Amino acid sequence: MKNSAIDYAVGLAGGVVYALSTAFTGSGLLGGLIGAGLAGSIIKGTRGTAIATILGFQTIIGAASQASTSAPSEPAVM
């Protein structure tokens, strides 16, 4: 239980760093890369690696889902 709580707290810290970084750099691919790199470098060891990997995955999934749900170019006829 103790290790899970520590992992949770480290994840929260990494998320805060990522959120602050993307607030300044944007949440696109480049901003996400900078945010993930910064969060992963602040959190050392395997936890930092995991955070950077998960944030990279999350960034590309978010970009792909935004591209697939973009607004249609023509209005729908009702």
C-alpha positions, 0 to 999 in steps of 0.5 A, a space after each residue: 500500500 505504501 509503494 502505491 501511495 508513493 507512486 500515486 504522489 509521484 504521478 501527481 507531481 509529474 502531472 503538475 509539471 506536465 500541466 504547467 509546462 504545456 500551459 506555457 508551450 501549448 499542448 500540441 506535439 512539440 509542447 507535449 514533447 517538452 512537457 513529457 521531457 521536463 516531467 520525466 527529467 524531474 522525476 528520476 529513475 523508472 518512475 520518470 521513464 514511465 511518466 514520460 512514456 505515458 505522457 507521450 502515448 497520451 499526447 499522440 492519442 489526444 492528437 489522433 482523436 482530435 483529428 478524427 473528430 474535427 468539424 465537418 466542412 459542410 453543414 449537415 442538412 436536417 
